[in-house]
């Protein structure tokens, strides 16, 4: 494909300049005072789509920040349709004093472009749009139809996305979703994310006496809610690191020998996990590698614990309440609602009659996985190999991307995650960066990806 690839290489300085223009817009979705900048960013992206010749370009109201929709359906009714997902909002830049240069003043230092949103994920969005531009402007055209779902609330949990999808199912209908909110392992190590864990996040509140008590007077006569909650949480794992909630593993999809082989090829042994975490030793479910436990097996973790007196010095109090925030990372085919039922069964069986308890759900989403032999994965693999000169590694992410589960549940559509961010890009932190040589390669990968779909 000399035409489109040559177009990318001849225009890469302009591509970077246009990315910098988008990065200068402080589209911080969580800040009410940035509402105007959010609309500015949405309109900027919409204008880019219009310049590319997309039809039906519009800002869809969501009840929050707008969703940018557009479609390019010129490949014909027989061609596959790909739903493109990205987000144009970014995290707050604070603390500003830790930035070497302004968070919204894109600056190149060495091989990196520094700005909030450079990697997460305006850089990924622009890589996608510039690949499409290269195919269209070079005369090669697109062999697939495209629909765009570019939202402005990903960094605040996409609170209005599911209702918007549910109300517009026919509009978003496609064969699969290409989600460009991804990354690779290293500049010399291309990789494809084919699976994400889901999440079920709960708050457990335990209550004993009607108010805090003097531990010297009531200790020994009244059961301490803090002690009860500690014992309940401690009992949620056995000595082998397995979760003890009843039925927790009933629907867990087993890892095949082939898949365990893929994960074993990743450059992340126990020494790597210890170095990255700073932990003195590793822990987890027996019988699995650290990579498998962190990305492809279900887990239960305490994310927060609050009870009693936590100020300086001493206060002899028997607290009336204790609270813990507990999250479970889920794998295919676990259901978040069934996991809540499992947690409640555990508490009913184990909690003593000396306290009362409640469970509140804060967030939930299903796990997702795409078959390695799917058309989308094969096209992405061939595209990476064409640009990097070697086949990509296949990885599963331990984290959760709620939109992937929403698209799966509401549209019955699998998602492929392809992106070019790096682990050291300082996502959500000061001095966020984009590695420019990898970004230019990423544009070429998207060009090859769309051309590979022509052959499938």
C-alpha angles and dihedrals in degrees: 000000000000095000101058095035091048089050090055093050095047093049103038094110090054090046090055091047091053091048088053090054090057092045091057090066107089096218097174104165097195094057115084090202089062095061091110093051090048090057090045091055092046091051091047091055091044090053090053090053091050091052089054091054100254116158130222093026109177145147105242115210112234106174087265131034114350126263116226112226128184138148139208107195101163098115091080138248094289095055122092119259120224123199109216116210127193138133130230098198124096140201122264112274097223134158085055095179090068093062115099089208131012115299091227096035103086110221131183116218115173109318094338135089111212123207140109107277095018092122101013092076130300089085091056092047092051092046088057095047093046092051089053090048091052092052093047099041094045091056096244092110129192124295092196136058117243136208122185127219105177110167134192102210107060093111091058096046100273093267095175100035101087094052090047092052092045091053093048106038095139092049093054097040112133142142095256141340125249106206110191095190092106144100146207131240098247140338089267096038114069115194142175125219108220099166141037130190120237126224141227111189121190141177116216118200121191121192129190124160120017091253143005113292137205104263091210092058103034103024108114094024099059124050110242111235090209091057092046093052092046090053092047092051093044089055093056090084130046127217090273093057095253121140111249100203107127112262093002094134098034095107101027110134108232121237112248121226089247093054093046086054092055092050092047089061092062115105093243115104125160092277089055092052092048092049094048094045100038088221118150090226139359128249137187150106112338118244098035135088120247090252091052092047092049098046114016108030128070119254142187121213137174108233098180142002127193131176144126127355116343102165128107119294125006136313117175099221132151100209120227093211142033129188134193131183110214128184130192120201107214134207131202120318101016117119119218092217091052090049090055089052089050091052092048091049089053092051093047090052099042108029113097121233089246092083140035125225141195134192124211125188115226101176142345140180136164126252117251135207135177122209112251091225094055119120091247096051093045091050092049092047092052091047093053092047091050091055104032097035093233137071117267124245118243119233141174121218121229092210129078132245105194095199090063091057092044092053090048094048099040102033102024088233131139121225129220115204114212123163141134106226117131129226091246096051092110094237112197089002136095117285096026108186145189120215101228100203089054091046092054089050089050092058089054091049090057090049091053091043094059090044091051089055087058088063099045 
